[in-house]
Amino acid sequence: MLRSCGPRTAERLAVHRNTLLHRLTKIEVLTGRGVREARTAMATHLACLADALQATD
């Protein structure tokens, strides 16, 4: 999903493409990690899932 950052991804998230790119850049600045890299994207996704699971306990 993050690889192309194109119109289809933005459409699936119900945001404008520029909004998506801005948010990705903001995440990269705040974390210091390139979320457009596959390994980092997967780690970020898993961290969000773990946080969501922990919040339900």
C-alpha positions, 0 to 999 in steps of 0.5 A, a space after each residue: 500500500 505504501 509503495 506507490 502512494 498513488 491515487 488508489 491508496 489515497 482513495 482507499 484511505 478516503 484522503 487526498 493524495 497530497 494529504 497521504 504524502 504529507 502524513 507519511 512525511 510527518 511520520 518520517 520526521 517524527 520517527 526518524 525512519 523512512 516509512 516508505 521502506 518495506 521493512 520499516 513500513 512492516 515494523 510500523 504496521 506491526 507496532 500499530 497492531 500490537 498497540 491496538 491489541 494491547 488497548 483492548 485488554 
